[in-house]
Amino acid sequence: MAHLLSKSLKLLAVTAVIFLLSSSQSYAHCDGLDGPVIKDARKALETGNVKLVSIWVKEEQQSEIVSAFNKTLSLRKLSPEAKEFADMYFFETLVRIHRAGEGAPYTGIKPAGRDLGPAIPAADKAIETGSPKELVKFLDDAIHDGLHPLYTKVKEKKNFDPNDVNAGREYVKAYVEYVHYVEKVYKLKPGSAHGEEASEAHSH
């Protein structure tokens, strides 16, 4: 049983890796000064190549970005102060439009060096190194740490006395928490939209 559980956890971890690497890079820190969106914006402004940031917006938003880009290039030539002001204007415009395209609200540009937690740096490192090996292990451990205590609790409470209602309720509570966790992890799998319907049908 332990072997099967370990194998399942690894499969879930690999699935989560594929999902992360196929999504927009590090969406959660796209609004940071040291995030991938603004890094590309700096390169675009220094080279005069707007295509370097066009990848971060949808096609229908392209004209707005090109307009903001051209205005920024003109303003940058006026003075060092104007350059700083113009760059920040462009960063804010780009991030706002990018987030709108992702259905997320714009909450301003965040400072560099903020704590992003362990997941985002691990995902970025996998892309930088070209290997998801460490990321798979990271996710495997995270899933195990979340699932194992829930599984153990259900297993311990499964053989309750049918006449002991309180014990039965404790089992049901443990079972619901366990199943919901498994459902949430499974929904990370690309193409698992049908899982939402199953979740609604199985809601407690």
Sequence and secondary structure as in RCSB ss.txt:
>XXXX:A:sequence
MAHLLSKSLKLLAVTAVIFLLSSSQSYAHCDGLDGPVIKDARKALETGNVKLVSIWVKEEQQSEIVSAFNKTLSL
RKLSPEAKEFADMYFFETLVRIHRAGEGAPYTGIKPAGRDLGPAIPAADKAIETGSPKELVKFLDDAIHDGLHPL
YTKVKEKKNFDPNDVNAGREYVKAYVEYVHYVEKVYKLKPGSAHGEEASEAHSH
>XXXX:A:secstr
 HHHHHHHHHHHHHHHHHHHHHSSTTGGGTTBTTSHHHHHHHHHHHHT THHHHTTS GGGHHHHHHHHHHHHHH
HTT HHHHHHHHHHHHHHHHHHHHHHTT      B TT   TTHHHHHHHHHHHT  HHHHHHHHHHHHHHHHHH
HHHHHHHTT  TT HHHHHHHHHHHHHHHHHHHHHHTTSTT THHHHHHHHT  
